[in-house]
């Protein structure tokens, strides 16, 4: 994975863990995004919006902010409490500390949740920045997205 003249040691995994494939990670993320959108969509309907209504720029900004907040809370609580989101349960994966292989603590869970939230919150650039946050997992030997690198976590197969 590293060039021959690179003096850095090859990355190592904690004993007994197996990295999750990029396909499983992507499927889990897609499932989680749908789950995050459900309460947002219900809130939009309850607030009186109907298909065909005009959306102002201010309304779109609020919708984005609410979606980002729901996604942040969902990710933080699920990873902090059980080390997995519903999407990760469905795909047989979990989030683990790179150092120990155990469930990450609350600080790591919050770091892992805040990075994609900040990226997604940037108006008009959120989708692209979010794609970079998650897409970096395809480039590294440990399949870590930017959020994993910030939190010191990896996504592994659940036992």
N, C-alpha and C positions, 0 to 999 in steps of 0.2 A: 503493500500500500504506500510506503514511503520510499522516496528515492534512495539509492544506495549511499549517497554522500550525506544523507541526513543523520545527524548525531542523536536525534530524539529517539527514545525507546518506543517500540510499538505499543499502542494502547492495550491495556489488559482489562479483562472483565472480572468482576468478583466471582469467586468459585460458585459453580452450579447455575449460573444464569446464561440464558441463550437470547441473543438479540432478536427482537421481533422484526419480521420482514417489512419492507416499505409498503407493500400491498396491504398487509394487516393494519398498519398504522394509518394509512390513507382511508381505508374503509371505516375504521373506528372514528376517525376525525369527521368523516361525512355524517355518520350516524349521530355523533354528538352535536354537530351543527343543526341537524333537523330537530333534535330534542331542545336545543336552545331556542329555536325559532317558534316552537309551539306556544310557550307562554307569551312571547312577544306578539304573535299573531292573535291570540285570544285577547290580549290587552288592546290591540288595535281595533278589533271588532267591538269590544265593550265600550271603547271610547267614541264609537259612532262612525268610524270610517267605513265607507262602502266602496266596493270596486267601481271604478269610474270617477270617484271623487278626485279633484285636483290636489296634488301634494305640493305644498310650498317648500322652499329651500329650508326654512326653519323647521318644518315638520320632519323632513328627511334627516336633518341633523339630530333632532330629538330621537327619532327612530334608531339611528345609528348608535347614539349614546346609550339608549336603553338596551339594545342588543348587545353591545360591548359589555355593559354592566352585568347583564344576565349571564353571559358567557364567562366572565371573570369569576362571579360567585359560584357558578356551577363547577367550573374547573377547580377552583380553590377548595371548595367543600369536599368534592368527590376525591381528589388526590390527597388532601389533608386527612380525611377520615378513613378512607379505605385503599388509597393508592391506585385507584382505577376509576374511570368514568364508565357510564353505561356502554358507550361504544367500545371501550377496552374490555369490559366483561363479555360483550358479544363476540369480539374477535380473539378472545383468549390471551390478552396481553395485560401488562400492568406497568406502572412507572416504578422505577427502582433508583435508589441512590447509587451513583457510580462508584462511590467508595466502599459501600458495604453490601449492596444488592438488596437491602431492606427497603421497606416503604419509606419514602422521603418524609421529613418532618414538615411542620407547618411553614417554616421560613422558606424552605425549598419549594414547597407547593405554591406559596405566594409569588416567589420569583418566577416560577414556571408559568403561572397564570397571568402575571402582569405584562410579560414581554409581548405575547400576541395581542393582548388587550390594548396596549399602547400603540402597536402597529395598526390595528384595525380602527382605532379612533381617529386616525389622521384623515380628514375629509378628502375625498376623491383619490387618495393614494392607499387607503386601507387595504383593499383587496390585493394590490401588488405587494405591499409591505408584508402582509400576512402570508402571502405565498412564499416570500423570501424566508420568513421566520421558519415555516414548516419545511420548505423546499431544501434548506441546507442539510436536512437529514440525508438527502441522497448523495451528498458530497463527502461526508466524513466516514472514517472506518468504524465509528461507533454508532452511526446513524442518528446522530444528535441534531435536532433542529436548534435554532438559536435559543429558543426557550429552554431546551434541555441543557445546553452549554452554560447558560446563565445560572441555572439551578443546580448544576452538577448531577443531573439525572440521565437515565437511559430508559428506553422502552424495551421491555423483555417479554418473553413468553411466560405466561402464568403457569404455575406448577399444577 
